[in-house]
Amino acid sequence: MKDNTQIDDEENKLKFVKLQMPATIMDFLADHYGFFDLVELNQMSLYILKALAIMEKDGFKLAIHKIVDGKSESYQVDIHEIIAKLRIELANSMNEKKPHDPDIKIEEKETGVKI
């Protein structure tokens, strides 16, 4: 199936796919985590997502923890919800024909889980 962002080079038998995302995302990840190319970033992203899926499948719950003013705060993270929101935003951005720069916001929900 041909991707709507795919460019074919018939002369050299190559296919290129535009990612429909601004370079600022790659720049941020390269600066923050030290990625040096998109291939490494793609591979690492898939392995991280797989690791999270295995942990969830094994019954673990994911949480974010921070200390504010000496008080401990923790919130449960629902990866399925985050992925669903991103998929909707990405689908909408493809309809608009412009790069997508997600402003990922985690809604704070008290879980009652103490870390």
N, C-alpha and C positions, 0 to 999 in steps of 0.2 A: 504494500500500500504506500502510495506516495504521500509524504508529509507535505502539508501546505507551506512549509518554510524550506522545503528541499530545493537545492540548486543542482542540476545535473550538468556535468561536463562531458558531453558525448565524445569529444575528440580524445580525451585521456581516460575515458571510462571511470570517472570519479564522481562521487556524490558528496555534496556538502550540505549540512543542515545548520541553519541559523538557530540559535538558542532562544531568540526572542527575550533576551534579558540584558540589562545594561552592564557595562564593564565594571561599574562601581561595586557590584556584588562580588565579582572575582577579585577585584582589588582589595576589598575589605577582608575576604577570606585569606588571600595571599599574605596580607599584612598581619592579620590576627593569628592565623594558624600555620603560616609558612608554606602554603601550597604554591607550586611553581608552574603548573599548567592545568588545563581543563581535564586532561585524561586522568591525572592523579586525583584531582578533585572529584571526578565522577566515580572512580573506583572506591575512593575512601568513603564517599557519601553512601554508596550501596552497601559497603561492609558495615558502616555504622548503623544504617537502617536495618540491616539483617540482624545485627547484634541486639538492637532494641526489640525487634519482633520476636526473637528467641526468648529474651527475658520475659516479655509479656506472655508468650505462649506457655512459659514455665510457671506463670502465676505471679510474677513480680509486678509491683506497681511502681511507676516512675514518679519522682517528686523533685521539686526544686526547694532548696533550703537557703535561707540567708539570716543574718543576725542584724537587726536594726535597733539602735539605741539599747543594746544589751539584751534585747528580747529576740527569741528564736521564732522565725516564721517559716512555715513550709506549706507548699501547695502541690496537689497531685497534678501530674501532667498526663493528658489524654492524647497520645500520639495519633490515634485514629481521627480525633476531632481536628487536630492541627493539619493532618494530611488532607482531610475533607475540605477544610477551608482553603488551603493552598490550591487544591485541584479546581475548586470553583473560581478562585481568583485568576488562575492561569488560563482557564477556559474563557473567562470574560476578557482577559487581555488579548488573547488570540483573535477574538471577534473584533476588538478595537484596533488591531494591526499596529500595536505599539509595544515596546519592551515593557516587561513587568518587573517592577521593583517592589516586592512585597514588604509591607510594614507589618511584620509579624507581632501581634500583641497576644500575650498570654493573660487570659482572664483569671483574676485571683479568686480562688475558691478555697474556703477553709475545708481541710480534710479531717481535722481532728487527729491526724497521725503525728506523733511526736518523733522527731529524729534525734 
